[in-house]
Amino acid sequence: MNIGDVVFQLFMFMFIFGIFAVVFFLVRSLLSKNPQSQKDNEIEKKLDRIIELLEQDKK
């Protein structure tokens, strides 16, 4: 077995590991963004409702 073969095997292992890591982080970021944006939307609606009620109380 040549040293070149070992180096090639190591580079290929790192490349394959990198592909899996990128896919994992992409999926993780996509899954974590959706619920967060929905929560932000709900909070924004609740705050808008509170502001409306406060404005009605002042009148």
C-alpha positions as CSV (number, residue, x, y, z in Angstrom):
1,M,0.0,0.0,0.0
2,N,1.5,3.3,-1.1
3,I,1.5,6.5,1.0
4,G,-0.5,8.1,-1.8
5,D,-3.3,5.6,-1.4
6,V,-3.5,6.4,2.3
7,V,-3.6,10.1,1.7
8,F,-6.3,9.6,-0.9
9,Q,-8.4,7.5,1.5
10,L,-8.1,10.1,4.2
11,F,-9.1,12.9,1.9
12,M,-12.1,10.9,0.6
13,F,-13.2,10.1,4.2
14,M,-13.0,13.8,5.1
15,F,-14.9,14.7,2.0
16,I,-17.7,12.2,2.7
17,F,-17.9,13.2,6.3
18,G,-18.1,16.9,5.2
19,I,-21.0,16.2,2.9
20,F,-23.0,14.5,5.8
21,A,-22.1,17.3,8.2
22,V,-23.4,20.0,5.7
23,V,-26.6,18.1,5.0
24,F,-27.1,17.6,8.8
25,F,-26.7,21.3,9.6
26,L,-28.9,22.4,6.6
27,V,-31.7,20.1,7.8
28,R,-31.3,21.2,11.4
29,S,-31.3,24.9,10.5
30,L,-34.4,24.5,8.3
31,L,-36.3,22.7,11.0
32,S,-35.4,25.2,13.7
33,K,-36.3,28.3,11.6
34,N,-39.9,27.3,10.8
35,P,-41.2,26.9,14.3
36,Q,-39.3,30.0,15.4
37,S,-40.9,32.2,12.7
38,Q,-44.3,30.8,13.6
39,K,-43.7,31.7,17.3
40,D,-42.6,35.1,16.3
41,N,-45.7,35.6,14.2
42,E,-47.9,34.5,17.1
43,I,-46.1,36.9,19.5
44,E,-46.4,39.7,17.0
45,K,-50.2,39.1,16.7
46,K,-50.6,39.0,20.5
47,L,-48.7,42.3,20.9
48,D,-50.8,43.9,18.2
49,R,-53.9,42.8,20.0
50,I,-52.6,44.2,23.3
51,I,-51.8,47.5,21.7
52,E,-55.3,47.7,20.2
53,L,-56.9,47.0,23.6
54,L,-54.7,49.6,25.3
55,E,-55.6,52.2,22.7
56,Q,-59.3,51.4,23.2
57,D,-59.0,51.8,27.0
58,K,-57.4,55.2,26.5
59,K,-60.4,56.5,24.5
